[in-house]
Amino acid sequence: MFKKTKLALLVSAACMTLPTAIQAAETKAESATSKNENKANKVERIMVTASRRSTSLAEVPYNISALDSNYLDKAGITDFTKLTRNIPGLVFSDTGPRSNGISNGLIMRGMNAQPVGSEDSYRSSSPAVSVYVGETPLFVNLNMRDINRVEVLRGPQGTLYGSGSLGGTLRYIQNQASTEGLEGHIAAKLSQTDGAGDFNTDTEFMVNVPLSDTFAVRFVGAYVDNSGFIDAHALERLDANNQPTGEVYSAKDVNDNQLGYARFAASWEASDDVSINFNYQQQSDDVGGRQAYAKSVGLYQTGIKQSEPLSSDVKIAALDIEVDLGFASFTSSSSVYKNEADGISDISHDYPSEGFWSYYEGIPREIVTSTRHYQTDAFVQELRLVSEGADSLDWVVGAYYSSWHGASGQFDTIIGLDNFFGITNPQAPDLNYSNVQKDSFSDAAIFGELTYHVSDDWQMTFGARFFEQEFESYQRTTLPSCGIYCGEGELGLSEASAIDKVSDQIFKFNTSYDISADMMVYMTLSEGFRHGGTNGLPIDNADTDAIEGGVYANHASLRTFAPDKATNFEVGMKGFAFDELLEYTVAAFTIDWDDNQVLQRSPIGGFPIVYNLGASKSQGVELESKFHFSSDLKLSLGYTYVSAKTTGNTAGLPDLDGNPTLFIDKDADLPGVPNHSITAALDYSFVLADEYEMSYRLGGFYKGGFNTDFNEGALNYDEVDSQTIFDTTLSMYIEQWQVSLFVNNLFNSTDSTLELGNRPYMSYSGQLDPQRRLQNGDLSYVVRPRTIGLSVKYSFDM
């Protein structure tokens, strides 16, 4: 549902100067005496490498956005949160920095069938939107420092990018070390957030050092310390033996976070034809708690019983070698990464909402703490040959290999459990449940694209990817408080493993025609894919009388999950108008998506699994434009409409007898997908004196409301209202200095970004609970409140 007042503010701010813009553009286009001025006013042409060769953004024959370093700097973009407020159709539910080490949560073109709100859950399947740091596919919210540009490719990109490029691809292109000269900068920010108990700080440096005419190194570092603004008033104090004392205490600003980032880059021009680039970077996050409050307690107040810290660490090393062969360029891209996260989740309000809690009812204080570990590591190798493009045929051919390993561990402790049952826990004190999962995945592929230039104005591109993938999964679960009644031996053990292998192929066709030097029309038919995998569930063999897997045996069909595929049809137009004062892109798309992968829980035992739902369709329209009123006044506008729905009735997720336990109706909205989103930015700069320049920026963002699950009866179903956010910055440039005053969340929006569903908090032991004993767990995530700050940056070069 549109919030009309806030939406009107956004549209008015973006459009109130439109008549002036049109009049100014027409005047400039008709003037024969202002050629030099017009040239300065024209929209800058950004060079991108999305098609694996360098070309201008306007010449790429499909819908792609790019933000260069100048835009990123003026908008203060350093992470997903602000990036998604500046790119039309890139949807992200801001749940704060605590989710950074687990999943990226990005949605493009409505490609999401995942019930929203499982940000704490390990996923053995890839996100539908792939994120590349250089040539490394890495699903983590890496801090954006010293970035040359960001490229956003909409729709399936499987012929040129690896598994997971189903809904689109986001690329971070970082600056490499340069031999052109010594340069660098140092910057610092100090800000205050409404309701926070302390200041926020952000310091950053970069230095580029040429060591010879052919060799250079580059160092980048940043440290961020953000004060929390969520207060907790129901924390349970434990004694020296980790048992409840009955005492409740308070803590302020429990969602503070610290981030450290460092990158080292080296570049070597080994010869006139060979260049080598090496990058190593590391990021560490420490987060005090969730950026969420309990609606029943009050705004920015949480009802958690235990603290929920999370720490994560990611390391990436990449080596890129490029060789000019004359007829083509050869590139070898090798990378390795490791991503780890350790956290604690307070699930004191989740356990009692389940039917099995009747076995535990009466435990003092009902404190349930989940300790979790996540780890992924991968090796990626890609080899590419890209033709020089001198003839009527251009081509790209390559080979790709990746080996990925993931692991997670979850250990749920019910404080006072052992005393309540009068037992000595055979695994660990008060441990009720543990789950360890390990996954391996390898992908080998050959790919290519061939472009035939029928004429100077008309081209056709054919692409294909042939791949073979192998999966292996292992899962081990214990219920030590239940022992032999719930599994094998005193631990209540259940374990299983599975292996699978698939081969497949996908294709692409694209054609474009230049109607004029300033207008292109294009059409794309492309397929995208996401790898399948295995679920290490205890599985029953239906051909035997015994029930293998014991009480946690699940239906054999849940052992594996299939790859899901998307077929995208897109038509669009892009170009320039008003003597290149206006750049625009208009696109319409429809995507048929089969075998949607979603994270679910097994009908028996509640094990985390990936499951294939039925089919869905996503269709919509995308508009993006940049308008230069003059060299001083510039406007960016973007609008996206998406309708994403299921295309049939689904009855699936079978129990042991094959009876469906999950029901989804035809035409159900896909979760997490808003129908409307708008981005807008107005930039104005002017010169005060010869050495003084000022610039002002107002950015606005609107995201429509959405549902968090398919059906109202679903456990995590909730309805999230629309959201409107404004950011603004005033900067002064004095020689090598930049001083900026900024306000993020200008109008102090308190709109929820995500809610986790009311149903679990309306029941107790699986029954309706008039006493509402669990209502303090009803979480609502929010953006950071209004934050006012000052930043200073000093740059040098010689």
Secondary structure by P-SEA (a helix, b strand, c coil): ccaaaaaaaaaaaaccaaaaaaaaaaaaaaccccaaaaaaaccbbbbbccccccccccccccbbbbbcaaaaaaaccccaaaaaacccccccccccccccccccccccccccccccccccccccccccbbbbccccccccccccccccbbbbbccccccccccccccbbbbbbbbccccccccccccccccccccccbbbbbbbbbbbbbcccccbbbbbbbbbbbbbcbbbcbbbbbccccccccccccccccccbbbbbbbbbbbbcccccbbbbbbbbbbbbbbccccbbbcccccccccccbbbbbbbbbbbbbbbbbbbcccbbbbbbbbcbbbbbbbccccccccccccccccccccccbbbbbbbbbbbbbbbbbbbcccccccccccccbbbbbbbbbbbbbbbbcccccccccccccccccccbbbbbbbbbbbbbccbbbbbcccccbbbbbbbccbbbbbbbbbbbbccccccccccccccccccccccccccccbbbbbbbccccccccbbbbbbbbbbbbbbbccccccccccccccccccccccccccbbbbbbbbbbccccccccccccccccbbbbbccbbbbbbccccccbbbbbbbbbcccbbbbbbbbbccccbbbbbbbbbbbbbbcbbbbccccccccccccccccccccccccbbbbbbbbbbbbccccbbbbbbbbbbbbbbbbcccccccccbbbbcbbbbbbbbbbbbcccbbbbbbcccccccccccccccccccccccccccccccccccbbbbbcccbbbbbbbbbbbcc
